[in-house]
Amino acid sequence: MKIDKLKEKLNKYENIPLSEIDINEVDEITDIKVSKRKSSNDRILDFLNTVKNPYVFKHNGKLIKIGFSDTDKTADDCLTNVLRNLYK
């Protein structure tokens, strides 16, 4: 999928509330397969090309919505901070 199409897909799904999402139209996260042998950029592109909605998936019958903040912190920084606070 071309970059323009991926951007369009991201913009389309970014702000849809969970209340407007049909659980039957959402990917089960455990069914999504992405090669671990590829670079991180290629894995991200594979994921975005594979899933129907890159912001919402289901796990054990529950809808999960992910979001991103406009910040310089990485996901690793955030997870490390959470773990530090949990295990003080």
C-alpha positions, 0 to 999 in steps of 0.5 A: 500500500502506498504511503498516501493510502496509509496516511488516508487510512490513519486519518480515517480511523484516528478519531472514531469513538469506540461506541461507533465501532462494530466489534465484528469488523475489528481484527483480533490482535492474536490473529495478526502476524508480522514477521519479526525478521523484518526491520521495525519500520517494515514491521510497522508498515506490514501491521498498517497494511494488514489491519482494518483499523490501526487504532482499534483491535479486540482481545478476548472479546474486548475492544482496545483503542490505542492512541498517541500523544504529540510528545518526544517520549518514546513508547519505551520511555513510557513503559519504563516509567510505568514499571518504575512507578509500579515497582518502587 
